[in-house]
């Protein structure tokens, strides 16, 4: 079962850069998208239903902002849109598809880098999202949480970690929060399980030569319950083409829901 997570930084922009031609060759079962930056009326038929896949979306109310999606090869038993928290859901940050005993989630956590106000929004999101994660962990279902978490967990996950200790995305409180998902809720960071010593950066600043020099951050994850995480065979970050300031994260699981 191939599952891909991709922050597109605008689905229309990514389409113009060849994302859908690439996707058609991936034989993916589920693809989680973040940062659609579009509304339903903005999507072409290809964007709604790429070859062999059916699209589901949670748009932000604000035009050209946020939004998540899921492309599914097989029809889900259920789609859950949003968390039921109004100020979070208006930003289009959570979409869940259930297949049998498996739940696959496309998730886009807020960034706090633009202002202190947005950092406080991020902290509020983390606090209110934790109970939902506790429920998923205790549900008895297999869960794969995919997407842009906007947090680099450990020093290996960010090239210039010393210079970012006081910056959003690598703050002690953020790192502690995501660490507790693994230590307290028994979720598994699939990339780090497979590759303990490979950085696996997925995002690069547009400033300077960050992409060319691979001065990156690993802020896109597959975070899974232990059962399905144990079936992960391999993972890769696709960098041969650049569709966004993020790169797609691909994981192959030996799992059938």
C-alpha positions as CSV (number, residue, x, y, z in Angstrom):
1,X,0.0,0.0,0.0
2,X,1.6,3.2,-1.2
3,X,0.7,6.4,0.7
4,X,2.1,9.8,-0.2
5,X,2.0,13.1,1.6
6,X,2.6,16.3,-0.4
7,X,2.3,20.0,0.7
8,X,1.7,21.6,-2.7
9,X,1.9,25.3,-1.7
10,X,-0.9,25.9,-4.1
11,X,-2.5,23.0,-6.1
12,X,-2.7,25.1,-9.2
13,X,0.9,26.1,-9.0
14,X,2.0,22.5,-8.4
15,X,-0.1,21.4,-11.4
16,X,1.7,23.9,-13.6
17,X,5.0,22.4,-12.4
18,X,4.1,18.8,-13.5
19,X,2.7,17.4,-10.2
20,X,-0.1,15.5,-11.8
21,X,2.1,14.0,-14.5
22,X,4.4,12.7,-11.8
23,X,1.5,11.5,-9.7
24,X,0.1,9.4,-12.5
25,X,3.3,7.3,-12.4
26,X,3.2,6.6,-8.7
27,X,0.6,3.9,-8.4
28,X,-0.4,5.5,-5.0
29,X,-3.3,4.1,-3.0
30,X,-3.8,7.3,-0.9
31,X,-2.3,10.8,-1.5
32,X,-2.6,13.4,1.2
33,X,-2.4,17.0,0.1
34,X,-1.8,20.2,2.1
35,X,-2.0,23.9,1.3
36,X,-4.4,23.6,-1.6
37,X,-4.8,27.4,-1.6
38,X,-7.9,27.0,-3.7
39,X,-11.7,26.6,-3.6
40,X,-13.8,24.0,-5.3
41,X,-14.5,26.3,-8.3
42,X,-10.8,26.7,-8.8
43,X,-10.1,23.0,-9.4
44,X,-9.9,21.4,-12.8
45,X,-11.3,17.9,-13.4
46,X,-7.8,16.5,-13.2
47,X,-7.3,18.1,-9.8
48,X,-10.5,16.7,-8.5
49,X,-10.0,13.2,-9.9
50,X,-6.5,12.4,-11.1
51,X,-6.2,9.2,-13.1
52,X,-7.5,6.3,-11.1
53,X,-8.1,8.4,-8.0
54,X,-11.1,10.1,-6.3
55,X,-10.5,13.4,-4.6
56,X,-11.9,14.7,-1.3
57,X,-11.2,18.1,0.0
58,X,-11.5,20.4,3.1
59,X,-11.2,24.0,1.8
60,X,-10.4,27.0,3.9
61,X,-13.0,29.7,4.0
62,X,-10.3,32.3,3.1
63,X,-9.5,32.3,-0.6
64,X,-6.0,31.3,-1.6
65,X,-5.2,29.9,1.8
66,X,-4.6,26.5,3.5
67,X,-6.9,23.6,2.7
68,X,-6.2,19.8,2.7
69,X,-7.2,17.0,0.4
70,X,-7.1,13.2,0.0
71,X,-6.9,11.2,-3.3
72,X,-8.1,7.7,-2.8
73,X,-7.8,4.7,-5.2
74,X,-10.5,2.8,-3.4
75,X,-13.7,4.3,-2.1
76,X,-13.5,5.2,1.6
77,X,-16.2,3.8,3.9
78,X,-16.4,7.3,5.5
79,X,-14.9,10.8,5.2
80,X,-14.6,13.0,8.2
81,X,-14.1,16.7,7.4
82,X,-12.7,18.9,10.2
83,X,-12.3,18.5,13.9
84,X,-15.6,20.0,14.9
85,X,-13.7,23.1,16.3
86,X,-15.0,26.1,14.4
87,X,-11.9,28.4,14.3
88,X,-9.7,25.5,13.3
89,X,-12.1,24.0,10.7
90,X,-12.6,27.4,9.0
91,X,-8.9,27.1,8.0
92,X,-9.3,23.7,6.3
93,X,-6.7,21.7,8.3
94,X,-8.0,18.1,8.8
95,X,-9.5,15.5,6.6
96,X,-9.9,11.8,7.4
97,X,-10.7,8.8,5.2
98,X,-11.7,5.4,6.8
99,X,-11.1,2.1,5.0
100,X,-12.1,-0.8,7.1
101,X,-10.0,-0.6,10.3
102,X,-7.6,2.0,8.8
103,X,-7.9,5.7,9.1
104,X,-5.8,8.0,6.9
105,X,-5.6,11.7,7.7
106,X,-4.4,14.7,5.8
107,X,-3.2,17.3,8.3
108,X,-1.9,20.8,8.0
109,X,-0.8,22.4,11.3
110,X,-0.6,26.1,11.5
111,X,2.7,27.9,11.1
112,X,3.8,30.4,13.7
113,X,6.6,32.0,11.8
114,X,4.8,35.0,10.5
115,X,4.0,36.7,13.8
116,X,3.7,36.1,17.5
117,X,-0.1,36.1,17.1
118,X,0.1,33.2,14.7
119,X,2.4,31.4,17.1
120,X,-0.2,31.7,19.8
121,X,-2.8,30.3,17.3
122,X,-0.4,27.4,16.7
123,X,0.0,26.7,20.5
124,X,-3.8,26.8,20.8
125,X,-4.2,24.3,18.0
126,X,-1.6,21.9,19.6
127,X,-3.4,22.0,22.9
128,X,-6.8,21.4,21.4
129,X,-5.7,18.8,18.9
130,X,-4.1,16.6,21.6
131,X,-7.4,15.1,22.9
132,X,-8.3,14.1,19.3
133,X,-5.0,12.3,19.0
134,X,-5.6,10.6,22.3
135,X,-8.9,9.3,20.9
136,X,-7.3,8.1,17.7
137,X,-4.6,6.3,19.7
138,X,-7.2,4.6,21.9
139,X,-9.6,3.8,19.2
140,X,-8.2,0.3,18.3
141,X,-7.9,1.5,14.6
142,X,-4.8,1.7,12.6
143,X,-4.1,5.3,11.8
144,X,-1.7,7.2,9.5
145,X,-1.5,10.9,10.1
146,X,0.1,12.5,7.1
147,X,1.1,16.0,6.4
148,X,2.9,19.2,7.2
149,X,3.2,19.4,11.0
150,X,5.3,22.6,10.9
151,X,7.6,21.1,13.6
152,X,11.0,19.6,13.3
153,X,11.3,17.2,16.2
154,X,15.1,16.7,16.8
155,X,18.4,18.2,15.8
156,X,18.8,15.6,13.0
157,X,15.6,17.0,11.5
158,X,16.9,20.5,10.7
159,X,20.2,21.4,9.1
160,X,20.7,24.7,11.0
161,X,19.3,23.6,14.3
162,X,21.6,25.8,16.4
163,X,20.4,28.9,14.6
164,X,16.7,28.0,14.9
165,X,16.4,27.1,18.6
166,X,14.2,30.2,19.2
167,X,12.3,30.1,16.0
168,X,8.8,28.7,15.3
169,X,8.9,25.1,14.2
170,X,11.8,24.2,16.5
171,X,10.7,25.8,19.8
172,X,11.2,23.6,22.9
173,X,7.4,23.5,23.5
174,X,6.7,22.4,20.0
175,X,9.4,19.7,20.0
176,X,8.2,18.4,23.4
177,X,4.6,18.3,22.1
178,X,5.4,16.2,19.1
179,X,7.8,14.0,21.1
180,X,4.9,13.1,23.5
181,X,2.9,11.7,20.6
182,X,5.7,9.0,20.4
183,X,6.5,8.6,24.1
184,X,3.0,8.8,25.6
185,X,0.6,7.9,22.8
186,X,2.8,5.3,21.1
187,X,2.5,6.8,17.7
188,X,5.5,6.0,15.4
189,X,7.5,8.4,13.3
190,X,7.7,6.1,10.3
191,X,10.6,7.9,8.5
192,X,12.7,7.9,11.7
193,X,11.9,4.3,12.4
194,X,13.1,3.2,9.0
195,X,16.1,5.6,8.8
196,X,17.4,6.6,12.3
197,X,20.4,8.5,10.9
198,X,19.2,10.0,7.6
199,X,17.9,13.6,8.0
200,X,15.1,13.2,5.4
201,X,14.4,17.0,4.9
202,X,11.1,17.8,3.3
203,X,11.0,21.6,3.2
204,X,13.5,24.3,2.2
205,X,13.3,28.0,2.5
206,X,13.0,30.0,-0.7
207,X,15.7,32.3,0.6
208,X,19.3,32.0,-0.5
209,X,20.4,28.6,-1.9
210,X,18.6,26.5,0.7
211,X,17.3,23.9,-1.7
212,X,20.5,23.6,-3.8
213,X,22.5,23.3,-0.6
214,X,20.0,21.0,1.1
215,X,19.7,23.3,4.1
216,X,16.3,21.9,5.0
217,X,13.8,20.9,7.6
218,X,11.9,17.7,8.1
219,X,8.4,18.9,9.0
220,X,6.3,16.5,6.8
221,X,5.6,13.2,8.5
222,X,3.9,9.9,8.3
223,X,2.9,9.4,12.0
224,X,1.3,6.0,12.4
225,X,-0.1,3.6,15.0
226,X,2.3,0.8,15.8
227,X,0.6,-1.9,13.9
228,X,0.7,-0.3,10.4
229,X,4.0,1.4,11.2
230,X,5.5,-2.1,11.7
231,X,4.6,-2.9,8.1
232,X,6.4,0.1,6.6
233,X,8.9,-1.3,4.0
234,X,10.5,1.8,2.6
235,X,10.2,5.6,2.4
236,X,11.6,8.3,0.1
237,X,11.5,12.0,-0.3
238,X,11.1,12.9,-4.0
239,X,13.4,15.7,-5.1
240,X,14.0,15.0,-8.8
241,X,11.4,17.6,-9.7
242,X,10.3,20.6,-7.6
243,X,6.6,21.1,-7.4
244,X,6.6,23.2,-4.2
245,X,8.8,24.4,-1.4
246,X,8.1,20.9,0.1
247,X,8.9,17.6,-1.4
248,X,6.5,14.6,-1.5
249,X,7.1,12.0,1.2
250,X,6.3,8.4,0.0
251,X,6.0,5.4,2.2
252,X,5.2,1.8,1.1
253,X,3.4,-0.3,3.6
254,X,2.9,-4.1,3.5
255,X,-0.7,-3.6,4.6
256,X,-4.2,-4.2,3.3
257,X,-7.1,-2.6,5.2
